[in-house]
Amino acid sequence: MQNTIIQLGRKAATPKLQNPGILLSPTTNPHFKSSSPPLLVHGICRIPKSPNLERRALLSGLTLTAIEIYNQNPTTLNPIGKKLVFEDDIEDIGSCWGACFSIDAIAWLGVAIRPYAFMLHASLYQYVSNVVYLRLEP
Amino acid sequence: MEWATQIIFTYEEVPESPNLEIGREFLRLSAGDMSYQNGLFQCGIFLSAMLPTATALRYERLEEAFVLVLADMDRGESISVRTRNDFYKLPPGSESPTNLISNLPFPLNEADRKAGGAYRGAWINATLAVATPFPKHVPNLFIHAVMENYVSNVVGMDLIKNQTVNY
């Protein structure tokens, strides 16, 4: 089930990142309605190469945290889990490794009773992304 | 990955509470009193927050609106917890079920982040305990705090030298 939440690979809407870190792109349609297409949040991370770090394990610590705004309850997910990561899923960007991913927010956070709103962010090692505000409406 | 013991939060300023530059940073996290014995990692967490009043007044109890995220990079696991003492229950009707007084504007007003204006703060202290195997890399545990779109600094935990790394 977890493997449907994240897709690896660069997409047209993947943001650009110049420095080491992690970045999520705000969705073009953050007001999600049941008739809308899948609500994808695109992200990119860039981590300096290190002898202690294995290329294919770069994303294994990727953490997504969504906080429901009405009661501030958090939910955390490691979307990679047992998903296979191939060598070419990780890009060489100068002295860094980089990876692009897309998160299907409805596959993860879909709830029956709407409206709901979430603050979503990602973290990897010492890097924390920007926070994306999503509203799920009837 | 689970918390090994019940987390008890206290909400007063203590000598270990980090100082922050009001208006330029909103949340600052520090950790101390680390120990790692028999696979059990424990540390004290101290969070100082000073948020724009427009944001802080949205919450009935601001100190309960933060979230701590702890990630274990070696094992690819993470946990999060809201800074609320949930081991007691007040009688029904005596507290708001949502802790939210007014709804958040959508999108959020980024002008709140600009320096100037009034600020309102909170201090949060807790002792975290989690079972984790001996690390392959150091630091392998990273913790940060978040509230709405305000994110604190990240603190890494070096379990071998029993010291923290502030980013």
Interface residues (C-beta under 8 A of the other chain):
Chain A: P30 H31 N52 L53 S60 G61 T63 T65 I67 I69 Y70 N71 Q72 N73 P74 T75 T76 N78 I80 G81 A117 M119 H121 S123 Y125 Q126 Y127 V128 N130 V131 Y133 R135
Chain B: E64 A65 F66 V67 V69 A71 D72 M73 D74 G76 E77 S78 I79 S80 V81 R82 R84 P97 T98 N99 L100 L104 F106 P107 L108 H137 F142 H144 V146 E148 N149 V151 V154 G156 V165 Y167
